[in-house]
Amino acid sequence: MKKNIYSILRGKFLVSDDSFKNWRVIIFISVLAIVMIASSHSADQKVYEIARLKNEAKEYRSAFVDGRSKLMRLKMESSIIKKVAEKGLKISEIPPKKIKVKTQN
């Protein structure tokens, strides 16, 4: 038992006569570890990209809501009256009339 542990610690299983199959397993496990590390890095990059895009979407949404509220304020009748009053125009007190055009055959 003690000899087996010492032989493993010294690495005799890597230089013995049948060590080729041991090297194959070690190389296979190393390649799998490299693939796993690369996959996790790729997943992390995608998570960061998703978070960045979510923040960007929130910014665009808030800019849209802000622009829409400014437009609503500009379209209000009171703000239009103030802007037209600066140019010397005022609201007509006589309501508009509909003009009906009859077609001739």
N, C-alpha and C positions, 0 to 999 in steps of 0.2 A: 504494500500500500504506500509506504513511504517512498519507495523507489519510483512508483508511478507519478507521484506528485512532483518529485524532484526532476524527473525526465520531462514532464510537461513544463515546469518552470524554466528549465534550461533550454527548452526548445528542441529536444531530440526528435520529436515527432515531425519536425520540419526538415531534418537532414538525414533521416533514416532511409532505408532502401525503398519502402513503399510510401514515401512522402508525397509523391505526385498527386494522389487523390486528396491528400490533406490540403495541398496548395490550391487545387481546383475549388474546394469548398471555401477556402479563405478568400480567394479571388471573387468567387460568386457572391459571397456575403458582402464583400467590399463594394462590388458593383451595385448590388441592391441598396446598400446604404447611400451611395452617391446618388442613385436615382431617387431615393426617398427624400434626400436633402434638397435636390433640385426641384422636386415636386412641391415641397413645402414652401420654398422660396417663391415659386410661381404662384402658389395660392395666396401667399402674403401680399405679393404685388397686386393681385387682383382685388384683394380686400381693400388695400389702400386706394386703388383706382375707384372702386365703388364708393368709398367714403368721400373722396374728392368730388366725384360726380354728384353725389347727394347734396353736398354743401353748395355746389355750383347751382344745382336745380333750386335749392331754397333761396339763393340770392336772386336768381332770375324771377322766381315767383314773387318775392317781396318787391322787386323793381316793377313787375307787372301790376301788382296791387296798388303800389304808390302812383304809378302813371295813370291807372284807371281812376283813382280817387281825385287826382288833379284834373283830369278830363271832366269828371262829374261836376266838380266845382266850377270849372270854366263854362260848362253848358247851362248852369243855373241861370234862371231869368234875371235874378238880382245882379249877378256879376255882369251879364250882358248889358243890362240897363246902365250900369256904372260906366262901362267901357264906351258905350255909344253916347252917353251924356258928355263925355270928354270931347267928343267930336262935334257936339252941338245938335245932336239928334235927340228927339224925345219920343215917348210912346204915344201913338195915336189914341185919341179918346173915342173916336168913332170906330166901331168894329168893322172888319172887312166884310165885303159882300161877295157872294159867288156870282160869277159870270157864266151864264149857260149859253152855249153856242148851238144853234139848231142847224143841222145839215140840210142842204137843199138837194132834192133829187133831180 
